[in-house]
Amino acid sequence: MQINSQKTQFSSFSHSRRRQRLCRTRWSRKFIPSSIEGRGTGIIFLLLIFNLNLLAQVPTKTIKIFPAHYNSIKHSPSKVKHSSHKTTKNIPESSLPVKLTLQVEIADTELTQAYGLSHRKFLPEKQGMLFIFKAPQIGSFWGKNTLIPLDLIYIDHDHKIVQISKIQPHDLTAVPSQDKIQHALELNQGTADKYGLQVGDRLIWN
């Protein structure tokens, strides 16, 4: 009887462990995608959710693009007569013509820069993404996982447009910058032509 009792206890214990494993399996199938298998599935799933939350919290900025001659106006103060002597003053920014005002997402981390506008099926007009790099570098973009055609605008450390290129959906051809840049702006393709953006135009953002 003792042996049978031990066997009964062992059987009950084994049955209880099997139920626990079954519950865990059901929970995993319910909350973790079936495509994720193997060890550490819970950790991988939580990291995925964490990264998606970071992407959902991308900051935004308002950008104004001024024509190329804005450079000479801003840095070459105009001379005006006052009494019997000459003084100088800067033309206020508010009096200058603005080519385009944009609302853009900011990509300034490795994660947001690597993801970019991938998998976006639609991008509203006058919106885009501004990539801000820590130091001047040769930029290079491609159309992998990109679903919409884009204008790619390379910008130097002085916020001046130095190159305007185009990116086609799913095109793996690299589009490098000709010189070192510190920013890159992605917009709906055709925006640069529509608003007459050109090399030399200057960007200002808050």
Backbone as a printed PyTorch tensor [residue, N CA C, xyz], in Angstrom:
tensor([[[  0.8310,  -1.2010,   0.0000],
         [  0.0000,   0.0000,   0.0000],
         [  0.8680,   1.2550,   0.0000]],

        [[  1.9560,   1.1910,   0.6560],
         [  2.8180,   2.3480,   0.6960],
         [  3.3600,   2.6520,  -0.6970]],

        [[  3.7390,   1.5910,  -1.4020],
         [  4.2630,   1.7870,  -2.7550],
         [  3.1800,   2.3730,  -3.6450]],

        [[  1.9810,   1.8350,  -3.5380],
         [  0.8800,   2.3490,  -4.3410],
         [  0.5700,   3.7960,  -3.9830]],

        [[  0.6450,   4.0850,  -2.6790],
         [  0.3820,   5.4500,  -2.2430],
         [  1.4170,   6.4050,  -2.8310]],

        [[  2.6730,   5.9680,  -2.8150],
         [  3.7220,   6.8060,  -3.3880],
         [  3.5070,   6.9970,  -4.8850]],

        [[  3.0910,   5.8820,  -5.5170],
         [  2.8270,   5.9880,  -6.9420],
         [  1.6790,   6.9420,  -7.2210]],

        [[  0.6660,   6.8840,  -6.3390],
         [ -0.4790,   7.7690,  -6.5170],
         [ -0.0600,   9.2230,  -6.3410]],

        [[  0.7640,   9.4820,  -5.2990],
         [  1.2370,  10.8360,  -5.0720],
         [  2.0820,  11.3250,  -6.2460]],

        [[  2.9470,  10.4600,  -6.7460],
         [  3.8020,  10.8330,  -7.8750],
         [  2.9640,  11.1160,  -9.1160]],

        [[  1.9310,  10.2770,  -9.2830],
         [  1.0590,  10.4670, -10.4360],
         [  0.3190,  11.7910, -10.3390]],

        [[ -0.1530,  12.1400,  -9.1140],
         [ -0.8530,  13.4040,  -8.9200],
         [  0.0870,  14.5770,  -9.1650]],

        [[  1.3220,  14.4540,  -8.7140],
         [  2.2990,  15.5190,  -8.9040],
         [  2.5940,  15.7220, -10.3960]],

        [[  2.7730,  14.5960, -11.0910],
         [  3.0600,  14.6700, -12.5180],
         [  1.8910,  15.2950, -13.2680]],

        [[  0.6710,  14.9270, -12.8620],
         [ -0.5140,  15.4780, -13.5080],
         [ -0.5900,  16.9950, -13.2790]],

        [[ -0.2460,  17.4270, -12.0360],
         [ -0.2690,  18.8450, -11.7300],
         [  0.7620,  19.5950, -12.5800]],

        [[  1.9790,  19.0450, -12.7360],
         [  3.0070,  19.6850, -13.5570],
         [  2.5720,  19.7670, -15.0120]],

        [[  1.9150,  18.7160, -15.4830],
         [  1.4470,  18.7240, -16.8730],
         [  0.4110,  19.8120, -17.0830]],

        [[ -0.4710,  20.0270, -16.0880],
         [ -1.4890,  21.0750, -16.1870],
         [ -0.8260,  22.4580, -16.2200]],

        [[  0.2340,  22.6340, -15.3890],
         [  0.9330,  23.9170, -15.3920],
         [  1.5720,  24.1960, -16.7460]],

        [[  2.2210,  23.1610, -17.3080],
         [  2.8440,  23.3310, -18.6200],
         [  1.8000,  23.6360, -19.6820]],

        [[  0.6340,  22.9700, -19.5780],
         [ -0.4400,  23.1860, -20.5380],
         [ -0.9570,  24.6160, -20.4560]],

        [[ -1.1030,  25.1440, -19.2200],
         [ -1.5770,  26.5170, -19.0360],
         [ -0.5750,  27.5140, -19.6320]],

        [[  0.7150,  27.2410, -19.3880],
         [  1.7320,  28.1320, -19.9400],
         [  1.7190,  28.0980, -21.4550]],

        [[  1.5340,  26.8970, -22.0160],
         [  1.4940,  26.7640, -23.4770],
         [  0.3140,  27.5180, -24.0530]],

        [[ -0.8570,  27.3910, -23.4010],
         [ -2.0430,  28.1020, -23.8750],
         [ -1.8390,  29.6130, -23.7860]],

        [[ -1.2240,  30.0870, -22.6780],
         [ -0.9620,  31.5360, -22.5340],
         [ -0.0210,  32.0190, -23.6220]],

        [[  1.0130,  31.2130, -23.8870],
         [  1.9810,  31.6010, -24.9060],
         [  1.3270,  31.6880, -26.2640]],

        [[  0.4810,  30.7080, -26.5810],
         [ -0.1740,  30.7230, -27.8840],
         [ -1.1420,  31.8910, -28.0130]],

        [[ -1.6680,  32.3310, -26.8750],
         [ -2.6480,  33.4020, -26.9100],
         [ -1.9840,  34.7600, -27.0660]],

        [[ -0.8520,  34.9690, -26.3710],
         [ -0.2630,  36.3020, -26.3150],
         [  1.0280,  36.4490, -27.1250]],

        [[  1.6770,  35.3580, -27.4960],
         [  2.9270,  35.4260, -28.2320],
         [  2.7160,  34.8650, -29.6250]],

        [[  3.1000,  35.5620, -30.6750],
         [  2.9040,  35.0760, -32.0380],
         [  3.5180,  33.6970, -32.2330]],

        [[  2.8260,  32.8460, -32.9840],
         [  3.2850,  31.4820, -33.1950],
         [  4.5780,  31.4270, -33.9840]],

        [[  4.8870,  32.5130, -34.7180],
         [  6.1060,  32.5380, -35.5070],
         [  7.3500,  32.6870, -34.6440]],

        [[  7.1620,  33.1080, -33.3750],
         [  8.2910,  33.2570, -32.4560],
         [  8.4070,  31.9830, -31.6370]],

        [[  9.4700,  31.2350, -31.8200],
         [  9.6340,  29.9650, -31.1320],
         [ 10.9960,  29.9150, -30.4580]],

        [[ 11.1480,  28.9260, -29.5780],
         [ 12.4370,  28.7020, -28.9270],
         [ 12.5290,  29.4250, -27.6040]],

        [[ 13.7220,  29.4180, -27.0500],
         [ 13.9530,  30.0110, -25.7320],
         [ 13.8510,  31.5240, -25.7760]],

        [[ 13.4850,  32.0910, -24.6610],
         [ 13.4470,  33.5390, -24.5320],
         [ 12.3570,  34.2070, -25.3340]],

        [[ 11.2670,  33.4690, -25.6520],
         [ 10.2050,  34.0620, -26.4650],
         [  9.5480,  35.2370, -25.7580]],

        [[  9.3810,  35.1070, -24.4440],
         [  8.7600,  36.1910, -23.6960],
         [  9.5910,  37.4610, -23.7370]],

        [[ 10.9160,  37.3030, -23.6020],
         [ 11.8100,  38.4580, -23.6300],
         [ 11.7880,  39.1170, -24.9980]],

        [[ 11.8450,  38.2940, -26.0480],
         [ 11.8180,  38.8200, -27.4140],
         [ 10.5280,  39.5890, -27.6530]],

        [[  9.4090,  39.0250, -27.1930],
         [  8.1110,  39.6610, -27.3850],
         [  8.0480,  41.0060, -26.6700]],

        [[  8.5540,  41.0610, -25.4270],
         [  8.5420,  42.3100, -24.6710],
         [  9.4440,  43.3610, -25.3090]],

        [[ 10.6110,  42.9370, -25.8250],
         [ 11.5020,  43.8720, -26.5130],
         [ 10.8520,  44.4230, -27.7610]],

        [[ 10.1110,  43.5660, -28.4750],
         [  9.4120,  44.0080, -29.6710],
         [  8.3830,  45.0690, -29.3320]],

        [[  7.6010,  44.8310, -28.2830],
         [  6.5880,  45.8000, -27.8610],
         [  7.2470,  47.1010, -27.4180]],

        [[  8.3930,  46.9860, -26.6930],
         [  9.1060,  48.1610, -26.2180],
         [  9.5920,  49.0020, -27.3900]],

        [[ 10.1560,  48.3610, -28.4080],
         [ 10.6570,  49.0850, -29.5760],
         [  9.5300,  49.7460, -30.3440]],

        [[  8.3890,  49.0680, -30.4620],
         [  7.2480,  49.6580, -31.1560],
         [  6.7310,  50.8770, -30.4010]],

        [[  6.7640,  50.8150, -29.0670],
         [  6.3400,  51.9730, -28.2720],
         [  7.2870,  53.1520, -28.4950]],

        [[  8.5880,  52.8750, -28.5990],
         [  9.5430,  53.9500, -28.8650],
         [  9.2740,  54.5970, -30.2100]],

        [[  8.9650,  53.7700, -31.2180],
         [  8.6790,  54.3050, -32.5440],
         [  7.3990,  55.1240, -32.5360]],

        [[  6.4470,  54.7300, -31.6790],
         [  5.1750,  55.4540, -31.6230],
         [  5.3220,  56.8050, -30.9330]],

        [[  6.4360,  57.0060, -30.2030],
         [  6.6410,  58.2400, -29.4600],
         [  7.6760,  59.1410, -30.1280]],

        [[  7.8130,  59.0340, -31.4520],
         [  8.7830,  59.8550, -32.1730],
         [  8.3790,  61.3230, -32.0650]],

        [[  9.2920,  62.2030, -31.6390],
         [  8.9640,  63.6300, -31.5260],
         [  8.7870,  64.2700, -32.8970]],

        [[  8.1230,  65.4030, -32.9320],
         [  7.8960,  66.1190, -34.1830],
         [  8.3830,  67.5610, -34.0610]],

        [[  8.6580,  68.1670, -35.2150],
         [  9.0680,  69.5660, -35.2720],
         [  8.4210,  70.2340, -36.4810]],

        [[  8.3300,  71.5490, -36.4100],
         [  7.8610,  72.3410, -37.5470],
         [  9.0750,  72.8980, -38.2770]],

        [[  9.1060,  72.6970, -39.5850],
         [ 10.2210,  73.1660, -40.4090],
         [  9.7140,  74.2180, -41.3880]],

        [[ 10.4770,  75.2930, -41.5320],
         [ 10.2140,  76.2900, -42.5640],
         [ 11.3830,  76.3040, -43.5360]],

        [[ 11.0740,  76.3050, -44.8290],
         [ 12.1090,  76.3180, -45.8550],
         [ 12.0840,  77.6620, -46.5680]],

        [[ 13.2110,  78.3580, -46.5270],
         [ 13.3450,  79.6730, -47.1390],
         [ 14.1470,  79.5680, -48.4310]],

        [[ 13.9060,  80.4700, -49.3750],
         [ 14.6420,  80.4290, -50.6510],
         [ 16.1300,  80.6750, -50.4680]],

        [[ 16.8900,  80.3100, -51.5020],
         [ 18.3510,  80.3560, -51.4200],
         [ 18.8690,  81.7430, -51.0760]],

        [[ 18.2480,  82.7950, -51.6090],
         [ 18.7670,  84.1370, -51.3520],
         [ 18.5670,  84.5730, -49.9020]],

        [[ 17.8380,  83.7760, -49.1310],
         [ 17.6970,  84.0600, -47.6920],
         [ 19.0530,  84.0370, -47.0040]],

        [[ 19.9960,  83.2160, -47.5190],
         [ 21.3250,  83.1350, -46.9130],
         [ 22.0120,  84.4960, -46.9300]],

        [[ 21.9980,  85.1600, -48.0970],
         [ 22.6820,  86.4490, -48.2120],
         [ 21.9480,  87.5360, -47.4390]],

        [[ 20.6230,  87.4290, -47.3910],
         [ 19.8510,  88.4310, -46.6410],
         [ 20.1430,  88.3370, -45.1450]],

        [[ 20.1790,  87.0960, -44.6450],
         [ 20.3640,  86.9290, -43.2050],
         [ 21.7660,  87.3090, -42.7570]],

        [[ 22.7590,  86.9700, -43.5560],
         [ 24.1310,  87.1820, -43.1280],
         [ 24.7660,  88.4580, -43.6790]],

        [[ 24.0510,  89.1700, -44.5490],
         [ 24.5490,  90.4520, -45.0550],
         [ 23.5820,  91.5510, -44.6460]],

        [[ 23.7690,  92.1390, -43.4780],
         [ 22.8280,  93.1530, -42.9910],
         [ 22.7210,  94.3300, -43.9430]],

        [[ 21.4950,  94.8060, -44.0920],
         [ 21.2660,  95.9400, -45.0030],
         [ 21.6150,  97.2490, -44.3080]],

        [[ 22.1170,  98.1970, -45.0950],
         [ 22.4960,  99.4980, -44.5450],
         [ 21.3600, 100.4990, -44.7540]],

        [[ 20.9780, 101.1630, -43.6930],
         [ 19.9290, 102.1720, -43.7910],
         [ 20.4190, 103.4640, -43.1530]],

        [[ 19.9340, 104.5720, -43.6630],
         [ 20.3600, 105.8640, -43.1340],
         [ 19.5320, 106.2390, -41.9170]],

        [[ 20.2030, 106.6790, -40.9130],
         [ 19.5260, 107.1420, -39.7090],
         [ 20.2540, 108.3910, -39.2390]],

        [[ 19.5590, 109.5200, -39.2080],
         [ 20.1790, 110.8250, -38.9030],
         [ 21.2810, 111.0850, -39.9230]],

        [[ 22.5090, 111.3330, -39.4450],
         [ 23.6000, 111.6740, -40.3480],
         [ 24.6200, 110.5530, -40.4870]],

        [[ 24.3080, 109.3250, -39.9400],
         [ 25.2790, 108.2420, -40.0450],
         [ 24.5670, 106.9570, -40.4570]],

        [[ 25.3890, 105.9900, -40.8710],
         [ 24.8380, 104.7100, -41.3350],
         [ 24.8300, 103.6920, -40.1990]],

        [[ 23.7500, 102.9350, -40.1420],
         [ 23.6550, 101.8340, -39.1820],
         [ 23.2760, 100.5730, -39.9440]],

        [[ 23.3670,  99.4630, -39.2750],
         [ 23.0050,  98.1940, -39.9060],
         [ 21.9230,  97.5150, -39.0880]],

        [[ 21.1350,  96.7320, -39.7890],
         [ 20.1190,  95.9530, -39.0900],
         [ 19.8270,  94.6880, -39.8950]],

        [[ 19.4100,  93.6370, -39.2130],
         [ 19.0450,  92.3800, -39.8630],
         [ 17.5790,  92.4250, -40.2640]],

        [[ 17.3220,  91.9380, -41.4690],
         [ 15.9320,  91.8460, -41.9080],
         [ 15.2410,  90.7540, -41.0970]],

        [[ 14.1080,  91.0270, -40.4600],
         [ 13.4490,  90.0140, -39.6240],
         [ 12.9930,  88.8150, -40.4360]],

        [[ 13.0820,  87.6540, -39.8090],
         [ 12.6950,  86.4010, -40.4680],
         [ 11.2470,  86.4240, -40.9260]],

        [[ 10.3770,  87.0790, -40.1710],
         [  8.9500,  87.0980, -40.4870],
         [  8.6480,  87.8060, -41.7990]],

        [[  9.5690,  88.6600, -42.2590],
         [  9.3250,  89.4110, -43.4880],
         [  9.8070,  88.6650, -44.7350]],

        [[ 10.4370,  87.5040, -44.5390],
         [ 10.9820,  86.7490, -45.6660],
         [  9.9480,  85.7620, -46.2000]],

        [[  9.9780,  85.5080, -47.5070],
         [  9.0330,  84.5500, -48.0870],
         [  9.3870,  83.1190, -47.6870]],

        [[  8.3880,  82.3450, -47.3190],
         [  8.5800,  80.9520, -46.9440],
         [  8.0950,  80.0730, -48.0910]],

        [[  8.9700,  79.2150, -48.5830],
         [  8.5780,  78.3220, -49.6630],
         [  7.6280,  77.2310, -49.1860]],

        [[  7.9210,  76.7020, -48.0030],
         [  7.1600,  75.5490, -47.5260],
         [  7.2910,  75.4310, -46.0150]],

        [[  6.1640,  75.1210, -45.3540],
         [  6.1550,  74.8210, -43.9180],
         [  5.7510,  73.3600, -43.7470]],

        [[  6.5500,  72.6110, -42.9970],
         [  6.3430,  71.1700, -42.8430],
         [  6.2020,  70.7820, -41.3790]],

        [[  5.4980,  69.7000, -41.1550],
         [  5.4490,  69.0600, -39.8440],
         [  6.1350,  67.7080, -40.0050]],

        [[  7.2720,  67.5250, -39.3390],
         [  8.0640,  66.3220, -39.5750],
         [  8.3180,  65.5460, -38.2860]],

        [[  8.4880,  64.2430, -38.4360],
         [  8.9330,  63.3960, -37.3390],
         [ 10.4510,  63.4720, -37.2790]],

        [[ 11.0020,  63.3540, -36.0720],
         [ 12.4380,  63.4530, -35.8810],
         [ 13.0360,  62.0650, -35.6530]],

        [[ 14.0040,  61.7070, -36.4770],
         [ 14.7410,  60.4500, -36.3150],
         [ 16.1600,  60.7940, -35.8900]],

        [[ 16.4230,  60.7090, -34.5940],
         [ 17.7460,  61.0700, -34.0820],
         [ 18.3630,  59.9690, -33.2280]],

        [[ 17.7960,  58.7640, -33.2890],
         [ 18.3680,  57.6150, -32.5940],
         [ 18.6240,  56.5100, -33.6200]],

        [[ 19.4590,  55.5410, -33.2670],
         [ 19.7660,  54.4510, -34.1920],
         [ 18.5060,  53.6800, -34.5790]],

        [[ 17.6150,  53.4890, -33.6230],
         [ 16.3940,  52.7390, -33.9000],
         [ 15.4980,  53.4760, -34.8780]],

        [[ 15.2170,  54.7470, -34.6110],
         [ 14.3160,  55.4960, -35.4950],
         [ 14.9410,  55.7380, -36.8620]],

        [[ 16.2520,  55.8870, -36.9110],
         [ 16.9140,  56.0840, -38.1980],
         [ 16.9440,  54.8100, -39.0170]],

        [[ 17.1090,  53.6730, -38.3630],
         [ 17.1100,  52.3980, -39.0830],
         [ 15.7190,  52.0720, -39.6270]],

        [[ 14.6820,  52.4250, -38.8770],
         [ 13.3110,  52.1190, -39.2980],
         [ 12.7980,  53.1480, -40.2990]],

        [[ 13.0970,  54.4270, -40.0540],
         [ 12.7000,  55.4850, -40.9840],
         [ 11.2200,  55.4780, -41.2960]],

        [[ 10.9030,  55.5790, -42.5810],
         [  9.5090,  55.5440, -43.0420],
         [  9.1420,  54.1760, -43.6090]],

        [[  9.8410,  53.1440, -43.1810],
         [  9.5570,  51.7870, -43.6580],
         [  8.1290,  51.3740, -43.3460]],

        [[  7.5360,  50.6570, -44.2960],
         [  6.2020,  50.0620, -44.1380],
         [  5.0740,  51.0900, -44.0570]],

        [[  5.3680,  52.3570, -44.3030],
         [  4.3050,  53.3710, -44.3290],
         [  3.5650,  53.2620, -45.6720]],

        [[  2.2570,  53.1220, -45.6000],
         [  1.4590,  53.0490, -46.8200],
         [  0.9970,  54.4170, -47.2960]],

        [[  1.0990,  55.4030, -46.4090],
         [  0.6100,  56.7380, -46.7460],
         [  1.3670,  57.7700, -45.9320]],

        [[  1.6850,  58.8810, -46.5670],
         [  2.3360,  60.0020, -45.8870],
         [  1.5800,  61.2650, -46.2620]],

        [[  0.9600,  61.9460, -45.2860],
         [  0.1850,  63.1560, -45.5960],
         [  1.0340,  64.2340, -46.2550]],

        [[  0.3960,  65.0880, -47.0190],
         [  1.0990,  66.1850, -47.6720],
         [  1.6830,  67.1310, -46.6200]],

        [[  2.8390,  67.6610, -46.9230],
         [  3.5570,  68.5880, -46.0360],
         [  3.9560,  67.9360, -44.7100]],

        [[  4.1420,  66.6220, -44.7700],
         [  4.7010,  65.9130, -43.6260],
         [  5.8590,  65.0560, -44.1130]],

        [[  6.7250,  64.6720, -43.1860],
         [  7.8690,  63.8650, -43.5670],
         [  8.6640,  63.4530, -42.3510]],

        [[  9.9260,  63.1050, -42.5870],
         [ 10.8160,  62.6910, -41.4960],
         [ 12.1730,  63.3570, -41.6710]],

        [[ 12.6600,  63.9530, -40.5710],
         [ 13.9650,  64.6090, -40.5730],
         [ 14.9530,  63.7430, -39.7910]],

        [[ 16.0260,  63.3340, -40.4550],
         [ 17.0860,  62.5530, -39.8220],
         [ 18.1690,  63.5260, -39.3490]],

        [[ 18.5010,  63.4360, -38.0740],
         [ 19.5230,  64.2990, -37.4880],
         [ 20.6780,  63.4250, -37.0210]],

        [[ 21.8420,  63.6020, -37.6390],
         [ 23.0080,  62.8040, -37.2900],
         [ 23.8980,  63.5690, -36.3120]],

        [[ 24.6530,  62.8240, -35.5210],
         [ 25.4530,  63.4390, -34.4700],
         [ 26.6230,  64.2400, -35.0250]],

        [[ 27.1340,  63.8390, -36.1850],
         [ 28.2820,  64.5280, -36.7850],
         [ 28.1610,  64.4570, -38.3010]],

        [[ 28.7850,  65.3790, -39.0230],
         [ 28.7460,  65.3290, -40.4860],
         [ 29.2750,  63.9970, -41.0130]],

        [[ 28.6320,  63.4760, -42.0360],
         [ 29.0040,  62.1820, -42.6030],
         [ 28.4520,  62.0610, -44.0130]],

        [[ 28.9590,  61.0800, -44.7620],
         [ 28.4000,  60.7720, -46.0650],
         [ 27.1180,  59.9760, -45.8420]],

        [[ 26.0010,  60.5190, -46.2950],
         [ 24.7240,  59.8450, -46.0990],
         [ 24.4550,  58.8330, -47.2010]],

        [[ 23.6470,  57.8400, -46.8790],
         [ 23.2700,  56.8340, -47.8750],
         [ 21.9280,  56.2260, -47.4810]],

        [[ 20.9460,  56.3090, -48.3770],
         [ 19.6160,  55.7770, -48.1320],
         [ 19.2440,  54.8390, -49.2840]],

        [[ 18.2750,  53.9510, -49.0240],
         [ 17.7370,  53.0960, -50.0800],
         [ 16.2540,  52.8770, -49.8330]],

        [[ 15.5990,  52.1220, -50.7220],
         [ 14.1490,  51.9560, -50.6320],
         [ 13.6900,  50.6310, -50.0640]],

        [[ 14.5600,  49.9280, -49.3430],
         [ 14.1590,  48.6440, -48.7710],
         [ 13.0030,  48.8230, -47.7900]],

        [[ 11.9710,  48.0160, -47.9350],
         [ 10.7670,  48.0570, -47.0870],
         [ 10.0230,  49.3850, -47.1720]],

        [[ 10.3470,  50.1900, -48.1710],
         [  9.6550,  51.4650, -48.3780],
         [  8.5180,  51.2430, -49.3750]],

        [[  7.3150,  51.6540, -49.0020],
         [  6.1320,  51.3850, -49.8250],
         [  5.7100,  52.5770, -50.6680]],

        [[  6.2630,  53.7520, -50.3910],
         [  5.8560,  54.9620, -51.1200],
         [  7.0920,  55.6540, -51.7010]],

        [[  6.9680,  56.2900, -52.8720],
         [  8.0990,  57.0240, -53.4470],
         [  8.3870,  58.2830, -52.6310]],

        [[  9.6670,  58.5970, -52.4840],
         [ 10.0670,  59.7000, -51.6080],
         [ 11.0550,  60.6390, -52.2880]],

        [[ 10.9930,  61.9020, -51.8880],
         [ 12.0710,  62.8500, -52.1550],
         [ 13.0560,  62.7380, -51.0040]],

        [[ 14.3350,  62.6640, -51.3310],
         [ 15.3870,  62.6120, -50.3180],
         [ 16.2190,  63.8880, -50.4340]],

        [[ 16.1930,  64.6890, -49.3770],
         [ 16.8790,  65.9820, -49.3890],
         [ 18.0130,  65.9510, -48.3720]],

        [[ 19.2420,  66.0880, -48.8660],
         [ 20.3990,  66.1200, -47.9800],
         [ 20.6780,  67.5620, -47.5620]],

        [[ 20.9960,  67.7490, -46.2810],
         [ 21.1500,  69.0790, -45.6780],
         [ 22.4550,  69.1150, -44.8920]],

        [[ 23.2130,  70.2070, -45.0190],
         [ 24.5010,  70.2870, -44.3230],
         [ 24.3370,  70.7730, -42.8890]],

        [[ 25.4710,  70.9840, -42.2100],
         [ 25.4480,  71.3810, -40.8030],
         [ 24.8620,  72.7710, -40.6120]],

        [[ 24.8210,  73.5570, -41.6980],
         [ 24.3150,  74.9250, -41.6330],
         [ 22.8430,  75.0000, -42.0350]],

        [[ 22.1850,  73.8250, -42.0820],
         [ 20.7650,  73.7310, -42.4300],
         [ 20.4830,  74.1530, -43.8810]],

        [[ 21.4500,  73.9780, -44.7460],
         [ 21.3010,  74.3660, -46.1430],
         [ 21.1820,  73.1190, -47.0160]],

        [[ 20.2390,  73.1280, -47.9730],
         [ 20.0650,  72.0030, -48.8790],
         [ 21.2640,  71.9060, -49.8140]],

        [[ 21.8740,  70.7200, -49.8700],
         [ 23.0440,  70.5190, -50.7360],
         [ 22.7850,  69.4900, -51.8390]],

        [[ 21.6860,  68.7340, -51.7050],
         [ 21.4020,  67.7240, -52.7330],
         [ 19.9450,  67.2830, -52.6190]],

        [[ 19.3010,  67.0820, -53.7630],
         [ 17.9240,  66.5740, -53.8030],
         [ 17.8980,  65.3410, -54.7000]],

        [[ 17.4850,  64.2150, -54.1420],
         [ 17.4320,  62.9530, -54.8850],
         [ 16.0610,  62.3190, -54.6920]],

        [[ 15.8890,  61.1450, -55.2770],
         [ 14.6060,  60.4360, -55.1810],
         [ 14.8560,  58.9870, -54.7710]],

        [[ 13.8980,  58.4370, -54.0180],
         [ 13.9380,  57.0350, -53.5970],
         [ 12.6810,  56.3490, -54.1120]],

        [[ 12.8640,  55.2050, -54.7740],
         [ 11.7330,  54.4450, -55.2930],
         [ 11.4060,  53.2850, -54.3480]],

        [[ 10.1380,  52.9110, -54.2330],
         [  9.7510,  51.8110, -53.3390],
         [ 10.4950,  50.5130, -53.6640]],

        [[ 10.9830,  49.8520, -52.6400],
         [ 11.6340,  48.5380, -52.7240],
         [ 12.9330,  48.5500, -53.5350]],

        [[ 13.4310,  49.7030, -53.8970],
         [ 14.6680,  49.7960, -54.6760],
         [ 15.8620,  49.6870, -53.7250]],

        [[ 16.7170,  48.6960, -53.9480],
         [ 17.8660,  48.4700, -53.0730],
         [ 19.1080,  49.2290, -53.5290]],

        [[ 18.9360,  50.0790, -54.5320],
         [ 20.0660,  50.8930, -54.9890],
         [ 20.3300,  52.0190, -53.9890]],

        [[ 21.5520,  52.0940, -53.5040],
         [ 21.9020,  53.1300, -52.5320],
         [ 21.9030,  54.5060, -53.1960]],

        [[ 21.4380,  55.5020, -52.4500],
         [ 21.4370,  56.8940, -52.9290],
         [ 22.3370,  57.6830, -51.9710]],

        [[ 23.6320,  57.7690, -52.2780],
         [ 24.5650,  58.4420, -51.3590],
         [ 24.5850,  59.9500, -51.5680]],

        [[ 25.0460,  60.6410, -50.5420],
         [ 25.2570,  62.0850, -50.6720],
         [ 26.6260,  62.3230, -51.3100]],

        [[ 26.7380,  63.3900, -52.0780],
         [ 28.0050,  63.6880, -52.7440],
         [ 29.0310,  64.2530, -51.7680]],

        [[ 28.5550,  64.9370, -50.7470],
         [ 29.4340,  65.5060, -49.7230],
         [ 28.9130,  65.1190, -48.3460]],

        [[ 29.6580,  65.4820, -47.3240],
         [ 29.2250,  65.1990, -45.9600],
         [ 27.9980,  66.0320, -45.6210]],

        [[ 27.0600,  65.3950, -44.9560],
         [ 25.8220,  66.0690, -44.5440],
         [ 25.5830,  65.7710, -43.0620]],

        [[ 24.6840,  66.5360, -42.4530],
         [ 24.3500,  66.2640, -41.0510],
         [ 22.8610,  66.0430, -40.8490]],

        [[ 22.0840,  66.2650, -41.9040],
         [ 20.6460,  66.0420, -41.8290],
         [ 20.1530,  65.4720, -43.1590]],

        [[ 19.0370,  64.7800, -43.0990],
         [ 18.3810,  64.3090, -44.3140],
         [ 16.8780,  64.4130, -44.1000]],

        [[ 16.1760,  64.8220, -45.1370],
         [ 14.7290,  65.0240, -45.0450],
         [ 14.0390,  64.1610, -46.0820]],

        [[ 13.0770,  63.3540, -45.6450],
         [ 12.2890,  62.5200, -46.5580],
         [ 10.8690,  63.0730, -46.6470]],

        [[ 10.4160,  63.3160, -47.8830],
         [  9.0760,  63.8340, -48.1490],
         [  8.4230,  63.0120, -49.2470]],

        [[  7.1250,  63.1890, -49.4170],
         [  6.4550,  62.5600, -50.5560],
         [  7.1470,  62.9720, -51.8450]],

        [[  7.3530,  62.0140, -52.7290],
         [  8.0310,  62.3350, -53.9840],
         [  7.1940,  63.3240, -54.7940]],

        [[  7.8590,  64.3440, -55.2970],
         [  7.1860,  65.3990, -56.0380],
         [  7.0320,  66.6740, -55.2380]],

        [[  7.2390,  66.6050, -53.9230],
         [  7.1040,  67.7970, -53.0730],
         [  8.1540,  68.8480, -53.4290]],

        [[  9.3940,  68.4080, -53.6520],
         [ 10.4660,  69.3450, -53.9780],
         [ 10.1630,  70.0960, -55.2690]],

        [[  9.6560,  69.3680, -56.2800],
         [  9.3200,  70.0150, -57.5560],
         [  8.1130,  70.9350, -57.4030]],

        [[  7.1250,  70.4840, -56.6550],
         [  5.8880,  71.2540, -56.5080],
         [  6.1250,  72.6060, -55.8550]],

        [[  7.0010,  72.6530, -54.8610],
         [  7.2310,  73.8940, -54.1180],
         [  8.5500,  74.5640, -54.5070]],

        [[  9.1840,  74.0790, -55.5490],
         [ 10.3810,  74.7280, -56.0660],
         [ 11.5770,  74.6830, -55.1390]],

        [[ 11.7070,  73.6020, -54.3720],
         [ 12.8760,  73.4940, -53.4990],
         [ 14.1110,  73.2570, -54.3410]],

        [[ 15.2350,  73.8510, -53.9290],
         [ 16.4600,  73.7160, -54.7010],
         [ 17.6750,  73.8050, -53.7960]],

        [[ 18.8130,  73.4000, -54.3500],
         [ 20.0710,  73.4780, -53.6180],
         [ 20.3280,  74.9240, -53.2050]],

        [[ 20.6870,  75.1140, -51.9740],
         [ 20.9220,  76.4580, -51.4410],
         [ 19.8220,  76.9550, -50.5350]],

        [[ 18.6240,  76.3850, -50.6760],
         [ 17.5300,  76.7690, -49.7750],
         [ 17.9170,  76.4020, -48.3350]],

        [[ 17.4100,  77.1960, -47.3910],
         [ 17.7680,  76.9860, -45.9960],
         [ 16.5380,  76.5820, -45.1740]],

        [[ 16.7740,  75.6770, -44.2250],
         [ 15.7190,  75.1880, -43.3580],
         [ 15.8940,  75.7340, -41.9500]],

        [[ 14.7820,  76.0690, -41.3260],
         [ 14.7860,  76.4870, -39.9280],
         [ 13.7240,  75.6750, -39.2000]],

        [[ 14.0950,  75.1200, -38.0490],
         [ 13.1210,  74.3810, -37.2370],
         [ 13.2530,  74.7600, -35.7820]],

        [[ 12.1680,  74.5240, -35.0770],
         [ 12.1200,  74.9460, -33.6660],
         [ 12.8730,  73.9840, -32.7740]]])
